[in-house]
Amino acid sequence: MREITIKELAAKVSQKKAEMGYSGGGFVQPNSGRRRTESKRALLRNIEAAAKARGEEPTFKANY
Amino acid sequence: MSEFYRPELVEALNLLAEASDAVAELGHQRPVLVGGAAAELATLGELISGDLDIVTPWQQEFEDALEAAGFVRSIGPGSFSRGFQHPYLDIGVEVVGSTLLDGRGSYDRVFLLRLESGRAVSVICIEDLIADRMAQYNSPPNYDLQALDQAEKLYQLAFDLDKAYLDKRITEETAGDFDLAFLEKKADARDND
């Protein structure tokens, strides 16, 4: 099985990003969320609710 | 801790690796990471996923190991989820299938991502990940343009691509409606925007 370290992966993608001229963030459109299963919507809702119960915002933004 | 990916993702990957090791120790194939979290890795965190989608035929064994690693069944008011969530990492885990892309994905091309802890997770290959996004795009009459955009960006950021395999997989996943030439044309057009 092919193997790569997370550091090597990050370095290679970073290099490709630079070659493509993607210097900042926001260059990939997020999921529309319309294909999510009900189970997945519930999971993301529950994670968000748990974060808010701790007084935090979830680290992801998702449409569900 | 990797400086390139958000700490919550890296920590969750370490726990996933721990659960994967437990499944492997039972003599089974390691579970494979697919979907949004694989795309988060491939875009260096430009896409952020709320959960880790996993493919494994050994669901019970994997979920037992997941609980041993610290995840709990996801329970919320009035909503049912088959997934698990971590008490403080804001990341879920869900088994989304027993075979890779319903049997069309390649286990031979799955790669092992070695974390800084020394543990490792198995990850779907970039070609199958792109082809899956093309399948999501190909849902007429309302084509999913976000999925196409993600396929283009994954293609642009990919390295060591097997283009012949990618072409075959896009054609398969879109029932012949699209191919690599289409994706390349779209990606090139955006380059020149």
Contacts between the chains, C-beta under 8 A, distances in Angstrom:
chain1	res1	chain2	res2	distance
A	1	B	110	6.6
A	1	B	111	6.6
A	1	B	112	5.2
A	1	B	122	7.6
A	2	B	109	7.7
A	2	B	111	4.2
A	2	B	112	6.9
A	3	B	111	6.6
A	3	B	112	4.3
A	3	B	113	7.9
A	3	B	114	5.9
A	3	B	120	7.4
A	4	B	111	6.1
A	4	B	112	7.6
A	4	B	113	6.3
A	4	B	114	6.9
A	5	B	113	7.7
A	5	B	114	4.6
A	5	B	115	7.9
A	5	B	116	7.7
A	6	B	2	5.1
A	6	B	4	7.6
A	6	B	5	7.1
A	6	B	10	7.4
A	6	B	13	7.9
A	6	B	41	8.0
A	6	B	113	6.0
A	6	B	114	6.8
A	6	B	115	5.4
A	6	B	116	6.4
A	7	B	2	6.7
A	7	B	4	7.8
A	7	B	116	7.1
A	9	B	41	6.5
A	9	B	113	6.6
A	10	B	2	6.4
A	10	B	4	3.6
A	10	B	5	7.0
A	10	B	44	6.2
A	12	B	159	4.8
A	13	B	42	6.6
A	13	B	43	7.1
A	13	B	44	4.5
A	13	B	157	5.4
A	13	B	159	7.5
A	14	B	4	7.1
A	14	B	44	6.1
A	15	B	159	7.9
A	16	B	156	6.9
A	16	B	157	4.5
A	16	B	158	7.2
A	16	B	159	6.0
A	17	B	44	6.3
A	17	B	157	6.2
A	20	B	156	5.1
A	20	B	157	7.0
A	20	B	191	7.2
A	22	B	46	7.9
A	25	B	46	6.2
A	26	B	46	7.6
A	27	B	46	6.3
A	27	B	153	6.7
A	28	B	43	5.6
A	28	B	46	4.5
A	28	B	47	5.3
A	28	B	149	6.6
A	28	B	150	6.0
A	28	B	153	4.6
A	29	B	145	7.4
A	29	B	146	4.4
A	29	B	149	4.2
A	29	B	150	6.6
A	30	B	47	6.7
A	30	B	48	7.9
A	30	B	146	6.8
A	31	B	36	6.9
A	31	B	47	7.9
A	31	B	146	6.0
A	31	B	147	7.8
A	31	B	150	7.8
A	32	B	144	6.2
A	32	B	146	4.7
A	32	B	147	7.8
A	34	B	144	7.4
A	35	B	136	6.1
A	35	B	139	7.9
A	35	B	144	7.1
A	38	B	80	7.4
A	39	B	80	6.8
A	39	B	81	4.9
A	39	B	82	4.6
A	39	B	83	6.5
A	39	B	94	6.8
A	40	B	51	7.3
A	40	B	81	7.5
A	40	B	83	7.2
A	40	B	94	6.6
A	41	B	79	7.6
A	42	B	74	7.0
A	42	B	76	6.1
A	42	B	79	3.7
A	42	B	80	5.8
A	42	B	81	3.8
A	42	B	83	7.8
A	43	B	50	7.6
A	43	B	51	6.0
A	43	B	74	5.0
A	43	B	81	4.1
A	43	B	82	7.8
A	43	B	83	3.8
A	43	B	85	6.7
A	43	B	92	4.5
A	43	B	94	6.0
A	44	B	50	4.8
A	44	B	51	7.0
A	44	B	92	7.1
A	45	B	76	5.8
A	45	B	79	5.9
A	46	B	74	4.7
A	46	B	75	6.8
A	46	B	76	3.7
A	46	B	79	6.8
A	46	B	81	6.2
A	46	B	85	6.1
A	46	B	92	7.7
A	47	B	50	6.0
A	47	B	51	7.5
A	47	B	74	7.3
A	47	B	85	5.1
A	47	B	90	5.6
A	47	B	91	7.2
A	47	B	92	5.4
A	49	B	76	5.9
A	49	B	77	7.9
A	50	B	85	6.6
A	50	B	87	7.5
A	50	B	90	7.5
A	51	B	90	5.2
A	54	B	88	7.1
A	56	B	90	7.6
A	58	B	50	6.9
A	58	B	90	4.7
A	59	B	6	6.2
A	59	B	8	5.3
A	59	B	48	7.2
A	59	B	90	5.0
A	59	B	91	7.9
A	60	B	48	4.7
A	60	B	49	6.5
A	60	B	50	4.2
A	60	B	90	7.0
A	61	B	48	7.1
A	62	B	50	5.0
